Amino acid sequence: MDKHVKHAGMSRRSFLQGIAWGTVGTGALGMGALSLAGCAPAASETHRETGAATASGAQPASVATELNPQDYDYTANSITDFGSSTLFSDWQLGPFTFHHRMVKSAAFQLAFMKNNPDEYVGYYERMARGGVEMIWVEDFANIWELTASPLKQDYALYDVKRLLDTLHDAGARVGYQFDTMGSAIGPLVFTENFLGSYSTDDVKSWERTIVDIAVKLHDDGFDAFELNFAANNVGQSFLSRARNNRDDEYGPQSLENRTRFAVETIKGIKEACGGDFVVQLLINGIEANDQTLGQDSPYNSVEEVQAIARILEQAGADSLHVRLGPCGQHVAQFANDLYFSARGLEGASGFGSRFDFSRHFQGKLRASHSGCGMMIDVAAEIKSAVSIPVGAATYMDPAQAPDYFEEALADGKLDFLVMNRPLCVDPEYVTKLRENRIDEIAPCTRCLHCFYDPDKAGTLLEHCRVNAANWRAFGESMPEGWTPQAAEQPKKVLVAGGGPAGMEAARVAAQRGHEVTLYEKSGSLGGLLTSAAAIKGPHENLERLAAYLTRQQELCGVKVVTKTEVDAQLVEQEQPDAVIVATGGTRPAPLFETTGATSVLAFDDVVGSDLGQRVVVLGSNAQAADVAVYLVAQGKDVTIVTPDPLELFEKGHSVNVRGFVETALNAQGTRVWPSATLSAVGDGTVSFTSEAGVDVTAPCDALVDMRDMLPDTALADALTGVETVAVGDCADPYNIAEAIAAGNLAARAL
């Protein structure tokens, strides 16, 4: 076999050093406690991230926040009729006319891996019947032996006919994304071979094979075919000067050579399948070296991508889907909003550095809106070079920022919005938006539990913080599938507690036909989400989540009683058939009291308190990490002491968020002392024993006790003679996703 090797590219090892979910193998990353039971919904606010801390989450200014400052005014909505907006205007993709600009990207929660057609067909069917007209499905099958993956099964084993018939019947067009992950083609994904290791004949053979695959998919009834030439995939290797190490006609010597593989493949597909079979190219719209910031010379500039786009159009491509191209963090290539997970430290690269978005990526990213629509202007530059439709991915959520996306579409900056997470959370997103029911849309909270993230049990799955049915539908805990079934015998149900677990339980129970009353001891629904939003800021849409769940109580007919604490006497008085207890967990008793110059505070005391300059955070759960970020962004000197081993730091965050938050803290000089035992609080100091068994004394003006919350089943234990279940933090403190899931499952089980 002839070899064409010019220089080495990026190996699997070097690629995975920075990838956020590469740490899944540490085991228990999903263990711990982010004990957020819910919050009172505050009025939606727009603000800049400056000034004093407030309950709505404004971040105090510091040196850290001067880099990549955030402006949340972009969330405004002046649209009174979405049906007449540009968002719901017609556009053309090949022979197909679509009636809105929202497209489902090729990504899913690994349901194809389980190969249950009820699940994977139902997943997409709900979106199609919810108004999505163009659905791209991921490369779910082992359709080519050279790119076979242990996560997939053979194409013939899937019920493709049922999938296509169902989606077509629901009014959707369906495309298949063909994906060759990794530096090169080999027996498994992410092989360590490089592009130059293959002969010219090998490459031409790949082209023929891809054309044959496209023909197979076309004949089976797919309407479109997307070639994934983005991220760090094989297709991108040809387009990249940084990774193309060939010296033949497919090498990096010219744009013609770099695009030859794509051009010949596109032409082959069009010749074999006909001009009406849509071929879309997924490409990096702009690239940068995220591992060594600024060393970008071999990475594709927007100008190069414009030239590449023109060549792809001339070859016959019907549309372009562009996304970001950092070379190391795979998850950030499509979930760029992870760069904004560390509030006040926006731009965290995941490698212990921070982008200056006014300069990195040629200064062309929209980086002042927490990652929302980050690629719009890059898409606009590429669109200006071609006449075919251009769409972009990142966090595209027009329900969150209606005017922002309407303006981008109306100005012709892009033709369609490539969406995934918002549609996964609420498959009826499009219909609700068209019908102006924007307050009924379940919001994506950008937690990234949906991408290769272990749940609390440590199971590798892709779940959803807000939509508990994702991944669980048709499984052991939810055999009935996506939709809760009507109750055989309606019951009178009392729900105690108005946080996410309680509100989700009440919502689902009422949907099933039960008569539900929800009691909340405070004056409004929500619980701890307000405090969480004040610490975490607007990025995770926690106020939207609280507002959505509160609105659901009204829509589902739940009777809400506030300023009333549930006790055994009230339950006896109301005589319900079932009680769901969701009253939240309890904080552990303080280990130490304020001593001299060192204050001892709890989570609820952080916002608005004078903590001094030197702060020690005790704990390793996600709340502890969030508090640490909040304080570091104010310029505090923060040290974290935890009895847990280091691999449990940020337990409760998704592994993806962890990959950016932890490295951002490290880069600011925040040290984590794992497996440590706090022994004393002195006058301006704390003392602890480190994992090395030595005594350490650290300067400390304030100790913030962020140890894991504890269950509080006192109410549930006090109830007798009535069906009772405890859910959320009162039963098992962990995080929002687990709390909502527990409430959902409890209501389904009534």
N, C-alpha and C positions, 0 to 999 in steps of 0.2 A: 504494500500500500504506500503510495506517494505521500510524503508529509510536507506540509507547508507551514512551518513554524517560524515566526518572526520574533515575537517576544511573549513572555508569559502574561496571562490575564489574572483575574482574581479567582482564587481557589475557594472551594466550599469552606475551608477552615477560616480563611481571612474574611470571607463574606459573613459567616455566622458569628464572628467575634462581636459584631455590633448589633446583630439583629435582636429585636426586643424579645421575641418569643423563643430565642435560642436558650433561655434559662429555664424553660419548662422542665428540663431534666433534673433540676434541683429538687423536684419532688413536691414539697409542701408549700409552694408559693401561694396556693389558694387558701391556706389556713389562716385563721385569725379573726379579727373583729373590726369591721367598720360599722359601728353600731348606730346607724342613722335610721330611726324609725319613721321619719316623716317630718313635715313642717307646715306651719301656717303659711298659706299662699300670700306673698306680698304683691302689691301692685307692680305690674311690669314697669321696669325702669330702664332708661338708657342713660349711660354715664360714661365718662372717661375714667380710666384707672389712675386717678390722682386724688389728692386730698386725704382727709381723715377717714379712718375705718368707720363704716356704718353697718347697720343690720342688713342692708341690701347688698353689701359686699364691696364697697369702694375700697381700693387698696391704698394705704398710705404710700406716699412717694418716697423713693430711695434711689441710690445710685443704680441699683439693679433694674428698677423699672424705667430708667431713662433709655434703655436699649429695647427696641421693639415695643413702644408704648401702644396700648390698646384703646380703641374707641368703639363703644357699643351702641352708638347712635344708629348704626346700620340696621337695627332690628325693627325700624319703624314700618307701619302698615297704613297706607292711605287707600288701599284697594277696597271698594265696596262690592264689586261684582267680579270675582275671579274668572267667571266664564267668558267675560269680554276682554280679558287681559291678554297681553302678548304670550304669557305663560300657557294660555289655552288657545293659541292660534295654530293654524295648520302649518305643517312643514313636510317636505318630501325627502324620503330616503329610498333611492333607487325607484322601483315602481310603486312604492307604498306611500300613501298619504296618512299622516298621523295628525291628531287633533289637539295635542298638547306637547310640551317640550320635555317631559320627564321620562327618562329611559331607565329601565332596571339594568344595572351592570351585572357582569358575570361573576357572581360571588354568592355563596350560600354557606349555611352552618353545617357542612359536611354530612348532610342527610344522605347523599348518594352513597357515602361510605357504608351506611347501614343497609342500603338497598331495600328500603320499604317504600313501595310505590305510593301507598296511601300518604306517606309523609312528604316525599319529594314532589309528587304531583299536586298534593293539596297545598303545599307551600306556595308554589307558583300560581296555582289556580286562584287562590285568594287574592293575589295581586292583580291578576288579569280581570277578575270580576270586580275588583276594587278600582278599576279604571286604567291600569297600566296597559299600554298598547304595544310597546316594544320591550320584549323580555330577552335578555341574553342569559343563557345558562352557561355555567362554567364547564371546563374540560373535565367532565365528571367520570369518564370511563377510560380504561386502558384500551385505547383505540389504535395505538401504535406501539409495537413491542419495544422499540428503542427508548420510549419515554414512559415505560410501565412504572407504576407506583404501587407500593403495598397498601396505600390508602384507598385504592380504586379496585373495581372489579372489571371484568371484560365487558365491552360494550353490549354484546349479545345478551348479557344477563339482566339488563335493565329494560323496563317496559317503556321503550321510547315511543311506541305507537300511542299508548295511553296518554303519555305526557303531551305529545303534540296534538292529538285529537282534542284533549281537554282544553288546552290553551287556545287552540284555534276556535273551538266552539265558544269560548269566552270572549272572543274578539281580539286576541293578541297575535302578533307576529313573533316568531321565535328564532333566535340566532344562537349558534354554538360558538363559543370561544375556544379556539385551538391554541394550546399553551404548551411550550416546551421549557420547563423551568430549569434554571441552573446555568452554569458556565458553558456546558456542552451537552451533547446528546450521548447517553450511555444507558446502562441497564437500570439505573435508578435516578431519581431526580437529584440535583445538586451533586453531580459527579465532580471529580477533581481533574478531569481531562480538560483540555482547552480547545478552542475552535480550530486552531491551526493543526491539531493532531489528525485531522480528517482530510482525505484526498478530495480532489475536484470531483471525481466520480461519486464519492460519498455524498457530497453536497447536492449534486444533480439527482441522485437517488432520493434524497430527502424531499426535494421539490416534487418529484413524481409521486412519492408516497403521500405528501400533503394534499396534492391534487386529487388523488384517489380517495382520500378520506373525505374531502369536500364533496366529491361526487356521491359517495355513500350517504352523507348527511343530507345532501340535496334530494336524493332519491327517496330517503326516508321521510321527507316532508319538512325539513328545516327551511326557513325562509332566508337565512343569512348566515354568514361565516365571518368570525372575527379572528384575525391573526394577531396574536399577542407578541408584539415586537417591542415591548416596554420592559421596565424594571431591569432585572438581570437575567432575562431569558435568552435563549439561544438566538432568537430572531434579533434581539437588540444587540447581541454580540457582533453581528455583521454591520449594523449601523454605527457602531461605536469605534472611535479611534483609540479609546482606552482599552478595549477588550478584544478587538479584532487583530489577531496575530498571524494572519495569513499573508502569503506573498504571491498568490495567484490572482485570477480575475475577480475573486470574491474578497480581496483584501482591502485595507484601509487607504490605498494609494489615491483614490479619487471618490467623489460622491457616486459616480456611476458604478464603481466596483462595490462600494459599501451597500448600495441599494439593489445590487443585481439579484441577490437571493430573493428579496421581497418582490421585485419587479417580475422576475420569471415565474414566481409562485402565483402572483395575482393574475398574470396573463394566462397561466395554465388553468387556473380555476375558472376564469371567465370563458375560455375556449371550451372547456369540458362541460360546464354547467349552464352556460348561457348568460347573456347580459343582465337578465332580471334577477339572477341570484346575487344578492347583496354581499359585497366583500368590504368589510371594515378593517382598518388598521388601528391597533392600539399601540401608541408610541410615547416615548418620553418627550414632553413638550420642551423641557429645559433640564439640564443636568448640572450637578455640582459634586465635588468631593466632600462628603460630610465627615469623613474620617480625618482628613487633614485640610482644614478650612482654607480656602483660597487657592489651593493647588488644582485649578480647574482646566488647565490648558488642553488636556486631551478629551475633555467632556463636552458634549454637544451644547452649543449655544442656541439661543432662539433663532439666530440667523441661519445656522446650519440646519435646524429642524425645518425652517421655512423652505429651504432648498430641497430637503428630503421630501417634504410634503408635496411639493410640485411634481417631483419625479413619481411619487406614489399615485398621485391623481392621474398623471399621463399614462401610467400602467393600467389604469382601470379601477382603482379603489373608489368606492362609492361614498365613503365617509371616513373621518378621522376621529379617534377618541384619544385625547391627550391627557397625560398625568405627569406628576413630578418625577424627576430622576435623580434622587440622591443615590450614591453608589453603594452605600453600606447598609442602611436601615431599610430592609424590604418593606416592613409594614408602613413606613412613612412615605412610600412611593404612591400609596393610594389613600392612606389615612394621615394626611399631612397635618391635620389638626392636633396630632400627638405632640407636635412641637410646642403646643400651648398648654400642655397638661400641668406644668409647674407654674402656678400663678405668680406673676411678678418676675419670673425667670423665663419668659417667653423666648422661643428660639433655641431651647435646649436641644442639642443634636442627637442625644443618646450616646455620645462618645465623650462626654465630659467637657464639651465646648458649647458655645452659643453662636448661632448665626446672627449676623447683623443684616436683617432683611432689607435694609436700605441699600446694601451693597452686594451681599451674596446672592446667588442666582440672578446676577446682573441687575439686582434691584427691581425685578419685574414682578415679584409676587405681591398679592394683596395680603399683607401680613399684619394689619392692624385690627382685624376682626376675628380674632381667636381661631383663625384657620378656615373660616367660612368662605367658600368661593375663592380660595386662594389662587387658583389657576386661571381665573377669568381673563385677566389681561394677557397672559401668555397665549391662551386660546385665541384671543382677538388678533394677536400678531400673526399666528399661524393661519387663521382664517383669512387674513388679508392677502395671503399668498396663493390661495386656491379658490376654486368656485364650488367645491363640494362641501356638504355640511361638516361642521366641526363641533364637537362637544368636549366637555372636560369633566374629570372627576376631582374630587376632594370632598369636603363636607358641603354637599349641595342640598340645602334644606329651605326651599322657598316659603314654607310655613313659618319658619323662624324669622326670616328677613324678606317679607314679600316685596317691598319697594326696591330693595337692593338687587334682587334677582330679576324683577320686572324691568328695571332700568338697564341691566346688562343685556337682556334679551331684546328689548326695544331698540337699544343702540346697536344691535347687530354684532356684539362682541363674541357671541357664540350662538349656535343653532339649537343645541339641546343640552340638558343637564343630565349627567350620568350619576345615578343615585343608587345607593345600596342600603345603608343603615336605616335611614328614615322609613324606607319601604318595608324593611324587615320588622321594624317596631310596629308599624301600622300599615297593613296591606291595603286598607281602604283609604290611604292617604290622598290619592288623586281624586277620588269621588268626593270625599269630604271637602277638599279644597275647592273643587269646582262648584260645590253647593254652598260655599261660604260658611262651612261649619269648621272653621279653623280652630276653634276652642275645643273641638272634639277629637283632634288629632293627637294620638299618643306621641310624646316627643322622644326622639333619640337623645340620650344624655352623654354620649361620646365616651363611655366608660371602656369600650373595646373589650368587653367580656366576649364579644361575638367573634373574635379571631384567635383561635388556638389558645384558649385560656382555661385553666383548670377551675372547676367550681370548688366549694369548700371540701368536698370529699376527695379532691385530688384527681378527679376523673378528667381526662383531656376531652373537653367538649366545647362547643361554641354556643353559649347561651346568651340570653338577653336580660338586661337589668329590668326592663319595663314590660316586655312581652314574655311571660313565663312559659308560654306554649312552645316557643322556639327551642328546638332540640328535644323537648320532653314529649311532644305530641306523638301519640301512638307508641310510646315507650311504657316501661313498667309503672311509672308514677302517673301517667296520663293516657291510659289505653284508649279512651274515647276519642282522642285526637284533638284537633285545634279548637273546636267549638265546645264550650260547656253544654252538657245535655240538660234539657228541661227536667225539673225535679218530678219524680213519680208521685211524691206526696209533698206538696208545699208545706213549709214549716214557718213558725214564727222564730226569727233568728235575732239574737242580740249580739252586737259587736261592741266590745269595749276597747276603745283606743282609736284615735283618728290619724295615725301615721300611715305610711305606705302599706304596711301589712294589713292593718285594719281596713283602710279604704279599699284595697284590692279585694279583700275578703268580702266586704259589703257589696262591692260592685258585681262580683261574679255570682254571689248568692242571689242577689236581686235579679240578675239576668236569667237565672235558672227558675225564677218564679216564686222564690221565697219572700216572705214579708220581713223586711230587714229594718232594724233600728240601730243606728250607730251612735254611741255615746262617747263624748270627748270631754275630759275634765277641764281643759283650758277653754279659752274663748273662741278658738278657731281650729280648723283641722290642720294636721300636718306633723306635729311633733318636732323632731330635731333637724328637719331639712333647712329651716331658716338659719339655724346656727351653722350648719354645714355650708350653706351658700355664702354666708358672711366670711367664712374661712377660705373656701375654695374659689369664690368668685363666680361670675356668670358662665364660665366655660362649659360646665356640665349641665346647664339648663335645669337645675334642681327646682327653681321657682316655677318653671314651666311644668315640670312633673307634678308638683304639688297642686298647681292650678288645674291641670288635667284631671287628676284624681278627684279633686273637690268637685269639679264640674260633672264628673261621672256619677257622683252620688245623686245629684239632681236629675240627671237624664235617666238613671236606672230606677228612680222612685224610692231611694233610700231615705228614710226619715232620720234626720240628723239632729241630735240634742247635744248642745255644747254646755260648758260650765257645769257639768254633772259627772261626778266620779262614780263609777260602778262599784258596788259592794254586794255582799251576799244578800243583804236586805232588799236592795233594789231588784236583784234578780228574782227573789222570792215574790216581790210585788208584781213584777211584769210577767212572770210565768212563761218565759220563752220555751220553745222546744229544744233549742240549741244555743250555746253561747260560744263565741269565738273571742278569746282573750288576746288582745294585741296592745297591751299597756306599756310595753317597752321594758328594757332592762334596767339595771341599777349600777351606779358607779361603785367601785370597790372602796372600802373605808380608807381614808388617808393613812399612808404609812408614816408621815411626818407632818408636823405643824410648822407654820411660819416661825423662823428663828432669826432674830437680829436683822441682818441686812438681806436675808434670803426669804422671799415670799413663796408660799406653796399655793398653787392654783389648780383648778380643774378646767376641763375643756370649755365649759360654759362661761368661764371668767376671762378667757383670752382676749376676746374682742372688747376694746375699750379700756383695758387695764394698763397701768404703767408697769411694764415688766422689767424695766432697766435694759442694760445692753447685753448682758451675758445670761443666756437662757439655756437651761437643761430640760429636755423633753424626756419624760420617762415612759417608755413603751415603744412598740414596733408595729402596731397595726396601721391601717391606712389613715385613720384619723391623726395618729401621731405624725406621720409623714406630712399630711396636709398642714398641720399646725407648724411643723418645722419649715416648710416652704413659705408659709404666710409670714413667719418671723424673719427668715433669711431675706425675703424680698423687702423687708423694712430696714435692712441693714444690721439686724441683730447677729450676735455671735452665738450660734446654736450648736449644742452638743446633744447627741441622742444616746441615752443609756437604756438598755433593754435586757431583761433576763432571757429573751429568746435568742436562738442562734441567728447568724446573719442572714441565712437563706429565708427566714421568716419576716424579714423587714418588709414593710408595706403589705403585709398579709391583708387581703380584702380588696386591694387594687387589682386590676387585671395585670397580667404579666407584661402586657404592652405598655400600659401607663407606667408601671414600675421601671421599665427600661429607660424611660426618659426622666422621671422624677428623681430616682435615686442618683443617677449620674449628674443631674443638675445640682443636687445638694452637695455631692462630693466635690464638684468643681468650685463651689462657693466656700469650701473649707469645712463643711459640716462633717464631723466624724461621728460614726456610729460605733458605740462600744457594745458589742453583742455578748450574750452569755455572761452578763455582768450583774452583780448584786449590790443595790444601793444600801449603804450602811448608815449614813448620817447626813443631816442637813445642818451645816454650821452657819457661822456669821459671815455670809458672803461666799460660801463654798458648799459643795456637796462632796461626799466621799463614797467610793464604791470599790468593789473588788472586781478586777477585769477577768476576762476568760483565761488569761495567762496566770491567774492566781495571785496577782500583785495588787496592792492597795494604791488607789489613785485618788487624788484630791483635785477637783476642778473648780475654777472660779464660777460663781453662780449668783446672779441677782434674783432669779426667779426659777422655780422648779414647776413645770407644768405636768401634772399627773395624767398621763394618757394611757394608763394600763387598760387592758381589755375589760369591757363591761361584763357584768354577771347576769345570769338569768334571774327573773323575778316572777315566780309562779304563785305568789301568795294568793292572788284572787282566784286563779284556777283551782288551787288546792282547797280553797274555802267553799267551793260550790259542790253540792251533792244533789243527786236525784235529777240531774239535767245533763244532757249531752254537752260536753265541754272539751274544747281544744285550745291550746295555747300556741300562738304563732309569732314569728318575728323575734325581736330582741328579748321579749320576756321569756321565750322558750330557749332560744339559742342565738345569742348575739353574734352577728357576723357583718353583713353588709346589706345594702339596699336590695341587690338582686336576690339574695336568699330570703329576705323579709317579704318581698313581693311574691316570690314563688311560693313561700309557705302559706301566705294568705290565699292565693289562687287555688292551691291544692286543697286546702282545708274547706273552702267553699264548694269545690267540686265534689268533695267526699260527703257532704251533708245528705 
